[in-house]
Each structure stands twice: as structure tokens, then as C-alpha cells.
Amino acid sequence: MLPVSSSALAPPSRWSQYLALTKPRVVQLIVFCAVIGMLLATPSLPDWRVLVAATVGIWLVASAAAAFNCLVEQEIDRRMKRTSWRPTAQGQLEDRHTLSFSVLLCGAGCAVLWIWVNPLTMWLTLATFVGYAVVYTVVLKPLTPQNIVIGGASGAMPPVLGWAAVRGDAGPEAWLLCLIIFLWTPPHFWALALYRAEDYARAGLPMLPVTHGNEFTRLHVFLYTIVLFAGTLLPFVYGMSGWIYLVCAVLLGVAFMAYGFRLWRDYSDALARRTFRFSILHLSLLFGALLVDHYLSPWLAR
């Protein structure tokens, strides 16, 4: 038998434990959508100082919400394979340390937004924190299978936060971006929930595949991809974007609907995983197309 190195058995460093609480991959997408909102809010590039301050502030508050979520759901996380590795589920961090960390991040983020951005962005970001960490995590998630639909409103806010950071208001264009993420969230999350249904059942959470079954959820994933497709056309209809975005939105929307249809008619866990991964790519490319269109269309129109 080969000897086991002591480093292989060493627990994660304290730094990596706190970093894990912030759910970096989730927060990365949140910040990306907020930055897109900032860039779309002005015909030219926004003030770099506002861009940096708003990005840092939103990242800090989003990370605080993620840490608070880990604190509240540690018992649930212990029962789920997907989340049992988290430091709070493993008992590697005391509750008071996790709570203090979340409060510190939230306070620092709000201070950055208040001082270097504007009060509206700070209040909207704080409201998003409460919506996700309290309304969704504490109230909706254990109560109703529509938790992700209702709670998705807070997760859809990043573009509004970015827009408000640059413009000082929350205009209709920002809410169109919010609507797209709101409609994207159910098919994105339910694709994950389909192949993690046993995990959620073990944790006692009333996710749609657990309460209404696999086939019912698959149908709703497909139907939501159709509604989402219509929603992604609104920036073009409203005049917020041009043909570059429209072509990309149509191609991405058709691809997502194709995934949804296949998932409905010929389900497999492997396909559900691919659908979930594609949903992340879909949103990233869609918002990227908005950005390219925003800067390139006026230049092409000259």
C-alpha cells in the first residue's frame, strides 16, 4: 500500500473555506450581468471609477448573500451530495464566524456603493440581498415548489443594479434585462433539479421534480424556454438593440428550445446536465451579444 501524504489529508485552509462560502461561480455570473447593465446604460464607456466601485460593491454583497445562504441551509446541505462539501455543512466553520463574515461583506459592499456609487444602487443591492438570503432561502424554498419562480426576482436584479450604478435610475431597459433573467431562471434551475431530484427529496425540499414529478417538470422546462425566447426578443422590439443582437437571440433561443423539447420527449440525466450547462452558456452569450450590438451597431450605421 502506498503511503498517504499528510498534505492530502489536511483540511482546507481557512481562506479557502471562507472563499467557498461566497459561491464564486454563482457570484461570477451575477457580477457579469451587473457589469453588462453598467456598460449598456451609457452610449460610451462609463466612468471607470464607478465601474470598479460598483463591481466591487455588488460582488461583496452578493458574496455576503451566498455566505448567509450557506449558514441557513447547513443542515440541508449535509443531506445533499451536491452541497455536503461546503465548510458549513462539514462543520469547519462556526455559525458565529459565518454570520460575522456575511455581515462584514454586506456592510463593506453597502459602504462602497453608498460612498463611491450612489444610494439608489446601495438600497437596490441590499434589497436583493434580503430577497435572496431571507425571502427565498428562509421563506420560499422550504414552502413551495414555485420557490425558484418567485424567488428568481431577486436573482434577476443584477442588470438593474448595474444600470442604476451608472445612470442613477432604474429605467425600462434595465427591467427588460431583469425580465430576461427572471424567465431564464426556471428552465435553468429545473434542469439541474431534474437530475438532482433524489438529493432534494432527501433534504426535504419541495422542488418541482419532487412534488410534481419528472415529466411535469420536463414539460415546464420546455414551456419556459418558449416564453424565454419571446422575452429575449423584447430588447430589439423596444429599440434597445439592433440586428446583431436579434440574430444571436434567435439562434440561442432556438437552441435552448431544442434542448427543452428533447428533455421533455426523451429524458436522460446526461441530457439534463447538458441542458443545465447550456443554459449558463445561453445567458452569457445572450448578454455578450447585447454588449457587442450596443457598441458595434452605431458604428455600422455610420
C-alpha positions as CSV (number, residue, x, y, z in Angstrom):
1,M,0.0,0.0,0.0
2,L,1.3,3.5,-0.9
3,P,1.7,5.9,2.0
4,V,-0.9,8.7,2.2
5,S,0.7,12.1,2.3
6,S,-0.2,14.2,5.3
7,S,-1.0,17.1,2.9
8,A,-3.6,15.1,1.2
9,L,-5.4,14.6,4.5
10,A,-5.0,18.2,5.5
11,P,-8.3,20.2,5.8
12,P,-8.8,23.2,3.5
13,S,-7.2,26.4,4.6
14,R,-9.3,28.9,6.4
15,W,-9.0,31.2,3.4
16,S,-10.4,28.6,1.0
17,Q,-13.2,27.8,3.5
18,Y,-14.4,31.4,3.5
19,L,-13.9,31.7,-0.2
20,A,-16.1,28.6,-0.7
21,L,-18.9,30.3,1.3
22,T,-19.1,33.0,-1.3
23,K,-20.0,30.5,-4.1
24,P,-17.6,32.1,-6.6
25,R,-19.0,30.6,-9.8
26,V,-22.5,31.7,-9.0
27,V,-21.4,35.2,-8.0
28,Q,-19.2,35.4,-11.1
29,L,-22.4,35.2,-13.3
30,I,-24.2,37.8,-11.1
31,V,-21.3,40.3,-11.4
32,F,-21.0,39.6,-15.1
33,C,-24.7,40.5,-15.6
34,A,-24.3,43.6,-13.4
35,V,-21.3,44.8,-15.5
36,I,-23.3,44.3,-18.7
37,G,-26.0,46.5,-17.2
38,M,-23.4,49.2,-16.5
39,L,-22.0,49.1,-20.0
40,L,-25.4,49.2,-21.6
41,A,-26.5,52.2,-19.5
42,T,-24.4,54.7,-21.5
43,P,-23.6,55.1,-25.2
44,S,-19.9,55.4,-24.3
45,L,-17.8,53.7,-21.7
46,P,-18.9,54.6,-18.1
47,D,-16.6,56.3,-15.7
48,W,-14.1,53.6,-14.8
49,R,-14.2,54.6,-11.1
50,V,-17.9,54.0,-10.9
51,L,-17.5,50.7,-12.9
52,V,-14.9,49.4,-10.5
53,A,-16.6,50.6,-7.3
54,A,-20.0,49.2,-8.4
55,T,-18.4,45.9,-9.4
56,V,-16.7,45.5,-6.1
57,G,-19.7,46.6,-4.1
58,I,-22.1,44.3,-5.9
59,W,-19.6,41.4,-5.7
60,L,-19.2,41.9,-1.9
61,V,-23.0,42.0,-1.2
62,A,-23.7,39.0,-3.5
63,S,-20.9,37.1,-1.7
64,A,-22.5,38.0,1.6
65,A,-25.9,36.6,0.5
66,A,-24.2,33.4,-0.6
67,A,-22.5,33.0,2.8
68,F,-25.7,33.7,4.6
69,N,-27.4,31.1,2.5
70,C,-24.7,28.5,3.5
71,L,-25.3,29.4,7.2
72,V,-29.1,29.0,7.0
73,E,-29.0,25.8,4.9
74,Q,-26.2,23.9,6.5
75,E,-28.4,21.1,7.8
76,I,-30.0,20.8,4.3
77,D,-26.5,20.9,2.7
78,R,-25.3,18.0,4.8
79,R,-28.0,15.8,3.3
80,M,-27.3,16.6,-0.3
81,K,-24.3,15.2,-2.2
82,R,-24.1,18.4,-4.3
83,T,-23.5,20.6,-1.2
84,S,-22.2,18.3,1.5
85,W,-18.7,19.5,0.9
86,R,-19.4,23.1,2.0
87,P,-17.5,24.3,5.1
88,T,-20.7,25.0,7.0
89,A,-22.1,21.5,6.2
90,Q,-18.8,20.0,7.2
91,G,-18.7,21.9,10.5
92,Q,-15.4,23.5,9.6
93,L,-16.7,27.0,10.4
94,E,-18.7,28.0,13.5
95,D,-22.0,29.8,12.9
96,R,-20.9,33.0,14.5
97,H,-17.9,33.1,12.2
98,T,-20.0,32.6,9.1
99,L,-22.6,35.2,10.2
100,S,-19.8,37.7,11.0
101,F,-18.2,37.1,7.6
102,S,-21.6,37.6,5.9
103,V,-22.3,40.8,7.8
104,L,-18.8,42.1,7.2
105,L,-19.1,41.5,3.4
106,C,-22.5,43.0,3.3
107,G,-21.5,46.1,5.3
108,A,-18.4,46.7,3.2
109,G,-20.3,46.3,0.0
110,C,-23.0,48.7,1.0
111,A,-20.5,51.2,2.2
112,V,-18.6,51.0,-1.2
113,L,-21.9,51.5,-3.1
114,W,-23.1,54.4,-0.9
115,I,-19.9,56.3,-0.9
116,W,-18.5,55.7,-4.4
117,V,-21.6,54.9,-6.5
118,N,-25.0,56.2,-5.3
119,P,-27.6,55.5,-2.6
120,L,-30.1,54.0,-5.1
121,T,-27.7,51.3,-6.1
122,M,-26.9,50.5,-2.5
123,W,-30.6,50.2,-1.5
124,L,-31.4,48.1,-4.5
125,T,-28.5,45.8,-3.8
126,L,-29.4,45.5,-0.2
127,A,-33.0,44.7,-1.2
128,T,-31.6,42.0,-3.5
129,F,-29.6,40.6,-0.5
130,V,-32.8,40.4,1.6
131,G,-34.8,38.9,-1.3
132,Y,-32.3,36.1,-1.8
133,A,-31.0,35.4,1.7
134,V,-34.2,35.8,3.6
135,V,-37.3,35.7,1.4
136,Y,-36.1,33.0,-0.9
137,T,-33.8,30.9,1.3
138,V,-35.8,31.1,4.6
139,V,-39.4,31.5,3.4
140,L,-40.0,30.3,-0.1
141,K,-37.5,27.5,-0.7
142,P,-38.9,25.2,2.0
143,L,-42.5,26.3,1.4
144,T,-43.5,26.0,-2.2
145,P,-42.4,24.2,-5.4
146,Q,-42.7,27.6,-7.1
147,N,-39.9,28.9,-4.9
148,I,-37.4,29.4,-7.8
149,V,-40.0,31.2,-9.9
150,I,-41.0,33.7,-7.2
151,G,-37.5,33.9,-5.7
152,G,-36.0,34.3,-9.1
153,A,-36.9,38.0,-9.0
154,S,-34.0,38.7,-6.7
155,G,-31.6,36.7,-8.8
156,A,-32.7,38.7,-11.8
157,M,-31.7,42.1,-10.4
158,P,-28.0,42.4,-11.3
159,P,-28.5,44.3,-14.6
160,V,-30.8,46.7,-12.8
161,L,-28.1,47.3,-10.1
162,G,-25.5,47.9,-12.8
163,W,-27.8,50.3,-14.7
164,A,-28.6,52.2,-11.6
165,A,-24.9,52.5,-10.7
166,V,-24.2,54.4,-14.0
167,R,-27.5,56.2,-14.6
168,G,-28.7,56.8,-11.1
169,D,-32.2,55.4,-12.0
170,A,-33.8,52.1,-13.0
171,G,-35.1,52.7,-16.5
172,P,-37.3,50.3,-18.6
173,E,-34.3,49.0,-20.4
174,A,-32.9,47.7,-17.1
175,W,-36.1,46.0,-16.3
176,L,-36.2,44.3,-19.7
177,L,-32.8,42.7,-18.8
178,C,-34.2,41.8,-15.4
179,L,-37.2,40.1,-17.1
180,I,-34.9,38.0,-19.3
181,I,-33.1,36.6,-16.3
182,F,-36.3,36.1,-14.4
183,L,-37.7,34.0,-17.3
184,W,-34.4,32.2,-17.7
185,T,-34.1,31.1,-14.1
186,P,-36.8,28.3,-14.0
187,P,-35.6,26.3,-17.0
188,H,-32.0,26.8,-15.9
189,F,-32.6,25.6,-12.3
190,W,-35.2,22.9,-13.1
191,A,-32.8,21.2,-15.5
192,L,-30.4,20.9,-12.5
193,A,-33.2,19.8,-10.2
194,L,-34.3,17.0,-12.6
195,Y,-31.0,15.1,-12.2
196,R,-30.7,16.1,-8.5
197,A,-34.3,15.2,-7.6
198,E,-33.2,12.5,-5.1
199,D,-30.9,15.0,-3.4
200,Y,-33.7,17.4,-2.9
201,A,-36.1,14.7,-1.8
202,R,-33.6,13.6,0.8
203,A,-33.2,17.2,2.0
204,G,-37.0,17.6,2.3
205,L,-37.2,20.5,-0.1
206,P,-40.4,20.8,-2.2
207,M,-38.7,21.3,-5.6
208,L,-40.9,20.8,-8.6
209,P,-39.5,17.3,-9.7
210,V,-40.1,16.1,-6.1
211,T,-43.6,17.4,-5.7
212,H,-44.9,17.1,-9.3
213,G,-42.7,14.5,-10.8
214,N,-40.1,14.3,-13.6
215,E,-42.4,14.5,-16.6
216,F,-44.4,17.5,-15.3
217,T,-41.1,19.4,-14.7
218,R,-39.7,18.5,-18.1
219,L,-42.8,19.9,-19.8
220,H,-42.4,23.1,-17.8
221,V,-38.8,23.4,-18.7
222,F,-39.8,23.3,-22.4
223,L,-42.6,25.8,-22.0
224,Y,-40.4,28.2,-20.1
225,T,-37.8,28.1,-22.9
226,I,-40.6,29.2,-25.3
227,V,-41.6,32.1,-23.0
228,L,-38.0,33.0,-22.5
229,F,-37.4,33.1,-26.3
230,A,-40.2,35.6,-26.6
231,G,-38.8,37.6,-23.7
232,T,-35.3,37.8,-25.3
233,L,-36.8,39.5,-28.4
234,L,-38.1,42.5,-26.3
235,P,-34.8,44.5,-26.3
236,F,-35.0,44.5,-30.2
237,V,-38.7,45.3,-30.2
238,Y,-38.2,48.1,-27.7
239,G,-35.4,49.6,-29.8
240,M,-32.7,48.9,-27.2
241,S,-30.7,46.7,-29.5
242,G,-30.2,46.0,-33.2
243,W,-30.0,43.2,-35.7
244,I,-26.7,41.7,-34.3
245,Y,-28.4,41.0,-31.0
246,L,-31.6,39.8,-32.7
247,V,-29.8,37.2,-34.8
248,C,-27.9,35.9,-31.7
249,A,-31.1,35.9,-29.6
250,V,-32.9,33.8,-32.2
251,L,-30.1,31.3,-32.6
252,L,-29.6,30.9,-28.9
253,G,-33.3,30.8,-28.2
254,V,-33.9,28.1,-30.8
255,A,-31.1,26.0,-29.4
256,F,-32.4,26.3,-25.8
257,M,-35.9,25.3,-27.0
258,A,-34.4,22.3,-28.8
259,Y,-32.8,21.3,-25.6
260,G,-36.1,21.8,-23.7
261,F,-38.0,19.8,-26.3
262,R,-35.5,16.9,-26.2
263,L,-35.6,16.9,-22.4
264,W,-39.3,16.7,-22.5
265,R,-39.6,13.9,-25.1
266,D,-36.5,11.8,-24.4
267,Y,-35.2,12.4,-20.9
268,S,-31.9,11.3,-19.5
269,D,-29.8,12.6,-16.6
270,A,-27.0,13.2,-19.1
271,L,-29.2,15.4,-21.2
272,A,-30.4,17.3,-18.2
273,R,-26.8,18.0,-17.3
274,R,-26.1,19.3,-20.8
275,T,-29.2,21.4,-20.7
276,F,-28.2,23.0,-17.4
277,R,-24.7,23.7,-18.7
278,F,-26.1,25.1,-22.0
279,S,-28.4,27.4,-20.0
280,I,-25.4,29.1,-18.4
281,L,-23.8,29.5,-21.8
282,H,-27.1,30.8,-23.3
283,L,-27.3,33.6,-20.8
284,S,-23.6,34.5,-21.0
285,L,-23.7,34.7,-24.8
286,L,-27.0,36.5,-24.9
287,F,-25.8,39.3,-22.7
288,G,-22.5,39.3,-24.6
289,A,-24.4,39.8,-27.8
290,L,-26.2,42.7,-26.2
291,L,-22.9,44.3,-25.4
292,V,-21.4,43.7,-28.9
293,D,-24.6,45.1,-30.5
294,H,-24.5,48.1,-28.2
295,Y,-21.1,49.2,-29.3
296,L,-20.9,47.8,-32.9
297,S,-24.4,48.7,-34.3
298,P,-23.9,52.5,-34.1
299,W,-20.5,52.2,-35.8
300,L,-22.0,50.0,-38.6
301,A,-24.9,52.5,-39.1
302,R,-22.5,55.4,-39.9
